[in-house]
Amino acid sequence: MVEAFTGEGKIWLNGTLVEWKDAKVHVLVHGLHYGSGVFEGIRCYATDKGAFIFRLKEHLDRMYRSAAAYQMEIPYTRDEMSDAIKATIRINKLDACYIRPIAFFGYHHLGLNPTGCPVDCAVAVWPWGAYLGEEAAEGGIRCTISPWRRIDPSTLPVTVKAVGHYLNSILASLDAKARGFGEAILLDTRGYVAEGPGENIFIVNGGIIYTPEAKSSILPGITRASVMELARDLGYTIVEKRITKEELCTADEAFFTGTAAEMAPIREIDGVLIGGGGKGAVTSALQKKFFAVLNAREQKYMKWLEPVYK
Ligand SMILES: Cc1ncc(COP(=O)(O)O)c(C=O)c1O
């Protein structure tokens, strides 16, 4: 069972830091009825050198891109949102935490056209450990191919992070959990491998790393881009291409990337063990490098870490 919020601390709501219990909106906000909101999931890490937010700029860039896809004007600049995020972490005296900025069409009228609704913004932060369980990073995750196909780019702008898009992820997660699996893997509408409900997917075959193309039915993750850069740095070849279910299930290694999931090996898909069910050599090497970066132990990648308490 996932732990409930403690209800302690402060949340940034429309420019003001308010008590957690007071961070409320009206039941008739547009975003609640139609999913017309955009958000980010970001992590802050506690390291020997202090608390750092991982790739804050890239996350905010994506949030503004997501808003633009829905003709939503966020009434704060990126710098103001960045300051709001740091202020929220500081006032809650946190170091390692998950950060959830959200912007949504607010209270004015209902009806599908949101024009005229204000855009409400909030930032909440809370301690959040391993999303796929403490064991996942080492032992790997038992996955299932979802009966739900990933939303198609011809139906929604799937490359942006909008609230309503997550109904597709929720259905896949509920189904996977009901059938006793740790996570789902969604295929796209043509039957190629897309991603997890909240993670990008990679496979390794013959030492080469493959991942679905950024313009396919995936959210092009910031962790995905980071791991790709680190892999190239380590001398691996990465190929973005369509991946079939067969290629996935017969891969030497497979792993997920994502802000919440971080980097976790896939050990099994519908009862088929991947690479014998252990963590493969390429996954291990990449994970080691990635965690070193997150822990501020890679000078070259300090550019990805934004200090919270300067
Ligand atoms: C559907 C989906 N795919 C992939 C990802 C991974 O993206 P990121 O690495 O930017 O967190 C996420 C998480 O935001 C997601 O929700």
The ligand as an SDF file (V2000), in Angstrom:
LIG
                    3D

 16 16  0  0  0  0  0  0  0  0999 V2000
    4.3880    8.2330  -19.8650 C   0  0  0  0  0  0  0  0  0  0  0  0
    5.7540    8.5520  -19.3950 C   0  0  0  0  0  0  0  0  0  0  0  0
    6.8000    8.1230  -20.0990 N   0  0  0  0  0  0  0  0  0  0  0  0
    8.0630    8.3800  -19.7270 C   0  0  0  0  0  0  0  0  0  0  0  0
    8.3290    9.1060  -18.5710 C   0  0  0  0  0  0  0  0  0  0  0  0
    9.7410    9.3920  -18.1750 C   0  0  0  0  0  0  0  0  0  0  0  0
   10.0080   10.7460  -18.3240 O   0  0  0  0  0  0  0  0  0  0  0  0
   11.0800   11.4870  -17.4270 P   0  0  0  0  0  0  0  0  0  0  0  0
   12.3410   10.7260  -17.5390 O   0  0  0  0  0  0  0  0  0  0  0  0
   11.1670   12.8510  -18.0070 O   0  0  0  0  0  0  0  0  0  0  0  0
   10.5460   11.4770  -16.0290 O   0  0  0  0  0  0  0  0  0  0  0  0
    7.2650    9.5690  -17.7980 C   0  0  0  0  0  0  0  0  0  0  0  0
    7.4940   10.3460  -16.5910 C   0  0  0  0  0  0  0  0  0  0  0  0
    7.3870   11.5530  -16.6160 O   0  0  0  0  0  0  0  0  0  0  0  0
    5.9550    9.2940  -18.2240 C   0  0  0  0  0  0  0  0  0  0  0  0
    4.9170    9.7110  -17.4980 O   0  0  0  0  0  0  0  0  0  0  0  0
  1  2  1  0
  2  3  1  0
  2 15  2  0
  3  4  2  0
  4  5  1  0
  5  6  1  0
  5 12  2  0
  6  7  1  0
  7  8  1  0
  8  9  2  0
  8 10  1  0
  8 11  1  0
 12 13  1  0
 12 15  1  0
 13 14  2  0
 15 16  1  0
M  END
$$$$
